[in-house]
Amino acid sequence: MSLIQRIADRLRTISLAMVIEQILTLIRFVVMAIAGFSINFGLTVLLHEKAGWPEQASFACGLIVVFVFNFVVFQRFVFKAAGGDKRQQLKRFFWTSVIFRSSEYVAFLIVIEQFEVDYRFAVIGILGLSMLSKFVIYRLFVFRDDGKPAEEIGQP
């Protein structure tokens, strides 16, 4: 079977409902990512400005709170993977978070130092690409059950 025939066969199996569900999942993901950013930013400012915490401790607290928030909302609301093994999902979520954050930081340093891009554009570009990458990795790897993508959990 030729490559074109395989692609055509695959496209026939994709329904409009599947495409719409993926778009809605992406929208939920983006909305929750923005919510997580807002919580992190707001909590950091609140703890530093109102509670007198050092910036470092305020930001660290925000990161921890948002890590838990992101895991819960991505697992239950965005990818609807509540039926999966929560320990395995949390472990995968933790390690992918470590890998993504480390990669984002290294990419940031390379872009601003080697290519002399303004840091604001670097942040927007790197975090934008990272967010799209996270969507794919979370959907296909992190929030899985028995080797199936999260959206297949609980479906006949």
Long-range contacts (C-beta under 8 A, 24 or more apart in sequence): 21-151, 22-151, 25-78, 25-79, 25-139, 25-151, 26-135, 28-77, 28-78, 29-74, 29-78, 29-131, 29-135, 29-138, 30-131, 32-70, 32-73, 32-74, 32-77, 32-78, 33-70, 33-131, 35-69, 35-73, 36-66, 36-69, 36-70, 36-73, 37-66, 39-65, 39-66, 39-69, 40-65, 40-66, 67-97, 74-138, 74-142, 74-143, 75-143, 78-138, 79-138, 79-139, 79-143, 79-150, 79-151, 80-150, 80-151, 80-153, 80-154, 81-143, 81-144, 81-145, 81-150, 81-153, 83-145, 83-153, 83-154, 84-143, 84-144, 84-145, 84-150, 84-153, 85-145, 89-142, 89-143, 89-144, 92-141, 92-142, 93-138, 93-142, 93-143, 96-134, 96-137, 96-138, 96-141, 96-142, 100-130, 100-133, 100-134, 100-137, 103-130, 104-130
